[in-house]
C-alpha cells in the first residue's frame, strides 16, 4: 500500500497566514469558507502555481527539492474551470494514454473512447470538468486538490465523479483536499471538515 502525507508549514498566501496542516495518506479533507476567503488561492499555493511563503512537504521532501513538473504530477490540481489549449480532447493526453484503465475510467464518467476526437468547442462545461478529471488521474497523483470538482454537474454526473474519486482514493491511498460549498456533500462523503475564517483554518462546526 502506498504511504505518504502532505504537510503545510507556516504557509502564507495573499489572504491566509501561517497555515499548518498535515494530511495523511488516504485522508479526505473538505475545505469551505465564504466567497473570496482564499480557498482557491490555498490550493494553487500548494500546487505551486501562485506565490506563497512557507513550505509544503510531500512525505519527507519539500517542494523546493522537486522540479515543478514532478511536483505537479504528484500533487494534482483540478480547478473550478479546466483549461484546454489544443483543438481536440485527445491532443491533451499522451499517446500512451488510451489503456484499458483509461477506457474504463471514461466509461465510468459516461464517455466512449471516441471522445478523443471531439472538438473542445463541442464540450459542455460539465463535460470539460469530467474530462479534466480523466486527464488529471492519468498522472496518478498522490495528492488531489479539488476546487469545486462537482459544482457544474447535474446530480447523475456528480455521483459519477464522486464514485470515481472514491475508487481512486481507495486504490491509490491518495490524499484529497476538496473545496466544496455543498454542506450535504461534505457530510455525506465524510472525512475532516475545515473552514477558513479570517486568515486561519479552523474545524468546521
C-alpha positions, 0 to 999 in steps of 0.5 A: 500500500502506498504511504505518504502525507502532505504537510503545510508549514507556516504557509502564507498566501495573499489572504491566509497566514501561517497555515499548518496542516498535515494530511495523511495518506488516504485522508479526505479533507473538505475545505469551505469558507465564504466567497473570496476567503482564499480557498482557491488561492490555498490550493494553487499555493500548494500546487505551486502555481501562485506565490506563497511563503512557507513550505509544503512537504510531500512525505519527507521532501519539500517542494523546493527539492522537486522540479515543478513538473514532478511536483505537479504530477504528484500533487494534482490540481483540478480547478473550478474551470479546466483549461484546454489549449489544443483543438481536440480532447485527445491532443491533451493526453499522451499517446500512451494514454488510451489503456484499458484503465483509461477506457474504463475510467471514461466509461465510468464518467459516461464517455466512449473512447471516441471522445478523443476526437471531439472538438473542445468547442463541442464540450459542455462545461460539465463535460470539460470538468469530467474530462479534466478529471480523466486527464488529471488521474492519468498522472496518478497523483498522490495528492488531489486538490479539488476546487469545486470538482462537482459544482457544474454537474447535474446530480447523475454526473456528480455521483459519477465523479464522486464514485470515481474519486472514491475508487481512486482514493481507495486504490491509490491511498491518495490524499484529497483536499476538496473545496466544496460549498455543498454542506450535504456533500461534505457530510455525506462523503465524510472525512475532516471538515475545515473552514477558513475564517479570517486568515486561519483554518479552523474545524468546521462546526 
